[in-house]
Amino acid sequence: MNTLKIAIPNKGRLREPSLALLRAAGIEIEESNGSLFVKSADGSCTILFARADDVPKYVESGAADCGITGSDMIAEAGAKVQQLCPLGFGKCRISLASKKGATLQSLGGKTIATRLPKIASSFFASKRMSVKILKVAGATELTPYLGIADAIIDQVSTGSTLALNNLCELEKIMDSQAVLICSDASRQKTEELALSIKGVLLAEEKAYLMLNVQEKNLEAVANLLGGMKSPTMMPLAAKGMFALHSVVQRRGINSLIYNLKQAGASDILLLDIERIVK
């Protein structure tokens, strides 16, 4: 069997959503119990647990066929990989932050602490500014307090951690989120998984709606339903009654159900969808 090797973060905020997504895509994975790799139940996949910043390198080198990591980790690694699709979790921004009162221009020649030295260097080079980059492994927000850095470049989600440490966001450098990646060589091998994951992500945004309606209200109710193309319409055994089925957006579903009811729909059912493949 040609096993698909999938690298995912071994810890942090991307690990559990990555595992949940792979399971939703049909890959049966048991808990690793501390192991750095685990096979799927059917043996078709091997999950490799790695540092998020190592995942792009594993995929680029061919040690893994594909992987899940943050787009910031790809930029930092400078890895030549293909980003197959954004995954919608692990969203953050990479930002420059400093103590209150500082400006970008005031940081010339100063020390910038970061876990992302390549991104930091590229940013200041684009501004034609010379700074000293101090690479740290974590707790970046602590460095200005300790006096070993004048500013930081780090991942920011809500900005609350910056505020707690008396830091202000000066400039956003890039947005980041989890993405599915592969190498040029493994693109074809990864297509089946990519199709499954895209189907799961699309299904999360939608629901399957079923209802009954009298013929006199059929047009009004049908006009409220878009479906993937148009609602499915079926006559029922009871004369003058029809069933309508449609795929609908989850956003605004409460208003839609209310309007359908007002238009004459009855027996409305709303069901989850596991996957949509276009």
Rosetta blueprint (number, residue, H / E / L):
1 M L
2 N L
3 T L
4 L E
5 K E
6 I E
7 A E
8 I E
9 P E
10 N L
11 K L
12 G L
13 R L
14 L L
15 R H
16 E H
17 P H
18 S H
19 L H
20 A H
21 L H
22 L H
23 R H
24 A H
25 A L
26 G L
27 I L
28 E L
29 I L
30 E L
31 E L
32 S L
33 N L
34 G L
35 S L
36 L L
37 F E
38 V E
39 K E
40 S L
41 A L
42 D L
43 G L
44 S L
45 C E
46 T E
47 I E
48 L E
49 F E
50 A E
51 R L
52 A L
53 D L
54 D L
55 V H
56 P H
57 K H
58 Y H
59 V H
60 E H
61 S H
62 G L
63 A L
64 A L
65 D L
66 C E
67 G E
68 I E
69 T E
70 G E
71 S H
72 D H
73 M H
74 I H
75 A H
76 E H
77 A H
78 G L
79 A L
80 K L
81 V L
82 Q E
83 Q E
84 L E
85 C E
86 P E
87 L L
88 G L
89 F L
90 G L
91 K L
92 C E
93 R E
94 I E
95 S E
96 L E
97 A E
98 S E
99 K E
100 K L
101 G L
102 A L
103 T L
104 L L
105 Q H
106 S H
107 L H
108 G L
109 G L
110 K L
111 T E
112 I E
113 A E
114 T E
115 R L
116 L L
117 P H
118 K H
119 I H
120 A H
121 S H
122 S H
123 F H
124 F H
125 A H
126 S H
127 K L
128 R L
129 M L
130 S L
131 V L
132 K E
133 I E
134 L E
135 K E
136 V L
137 A L
138 G L
139 A L
140 T L
141 E L
142 L H
143 T H
144 P H
145 Y H
146 L H
147 G L
148 I L
149 A L
150 D L
151 A E
152 I E
153 I E
154 D E
155 Q E
156 V E
157 S L
158 T L
159 G L
160 S H
161 T H
162 L H
163 A H
164 L H
165 N L
166 N L
167 L E
168 C E
169 E E
170 L E
171 E E
172 K E
173 I E
174 M E
175 D E
176 S E
177 Q L
178 A E
179 V E
180 L E
181 I E
182 C E
183 S L
184 D L
185 A L
186 S L
187 R H
188 Q H
189 K H
190 T H
191 E H
192 E H
193 L H
194 A H
195 L H
196 S H
197 I H
198 K H
199 G H
200 V H
201 L H
202 L H
203 A H
204 E H
205 E L
206 K E
207 A E
208 Y E
209 L E
210 M E
211 L E
212 N E
213 V E
214 Q E
215 E H
216 K H
217 N H
218 L H
219 E H
220 A H
221 V H
222 A H
223 N H
224 L H
225 L L
226 G L
227 G L
228 M L
229 K L
230 S L
231 P L
232 T E
233 M E
234 M E
235 P E
236 L L
237 A L
238 A L
239 K L
240 G L
241 M E
242 F E
243 A E
244 L E
245 H E
246 S E
247 V E
248 V E
249 Q E
250 R L
251 R L
252 G L
253 I H
254 N H
255 S H
256 L H
257 I H
258 Y H
259 N H
260 L H
261 K H
262 Q H
263 A L
264 G L
265 A E
266 S E
267 D E
268 I E
269 L E
270 L E
271 L E
272 D L
273 I L
274 E L
275 R L
276 I L
277 V L
278 K L
